[in-house]
């Protein structure tokens, strides 16, 4: 069975992992790098990307260990704004390719205009990394312009977290379209179960119309945090094939991911 070339969105963690205050999830079982790689193999996926899980904050140890073990993996990291340049360079050498702001259902929004975050974003741009953003649609709309103005590349999760009542008019989806138009934005065709009731194939068609496959990415969202028993990996591949029915376009989306995440 041949699946997508690159899965750009998965999480790994242990049941006893450290969690941040106010964590929106407390794992009851472990999902390891070995589990992820085995799942990729079972579904014919060549490369995988570990997305930093919000509930662990800046504890990136599992991802860094996975990168040491598997050359077919890359990862994003959650970092504190005062992280040093040598620390970031060490992450870069390990296979980290971006930083993540995972804010949905968390109080507080980082002040991206402050000097600490401006310095961090400049370093992200200098490393040729990207910022990986997940939040409520309104916060995506507020933060995306600030991130793009800083000079970084921007990857927006899960169609921009659309509201089923608003569809294409959802603020996060509209922010995603504006990001695509800059030439430094990418959007993940991923996580439709996190916005039930939306017409995800129609949203994917609009994204394709606006920017083509060179700005879209596939992500499984494995192991489906909070939905571990109701979603399967095969479901995510089926959703991707429904949203992007042309296999040639899906292949080009895979090649886009291979370039962005430094597999190519």
Secondary structure, DSSP 8 states (H G I E B T S, - for coil): ----SEEEEE--B-TT----TT-S---SS-B-HHHHHHHHHHTT--EEEE---GGGTT--HHHHHHHHH-TTEEEEE---TT--HHHHHHHHHHTEEEEEEE-TT-S----TTSHHHHHHHHHHHHTT-EEEEE--HHHHHHHHHHHHHTT-EEEE-GGGT--TTTGGG-HHHHHHHHHHHHTSEEEEEE-GGGGTTS-HHHHHHHHHHHH-GGGEEEE--BT-TT-TTT--HHHHHHHHHHHS--HHHHHHHHHHHHHHTT--
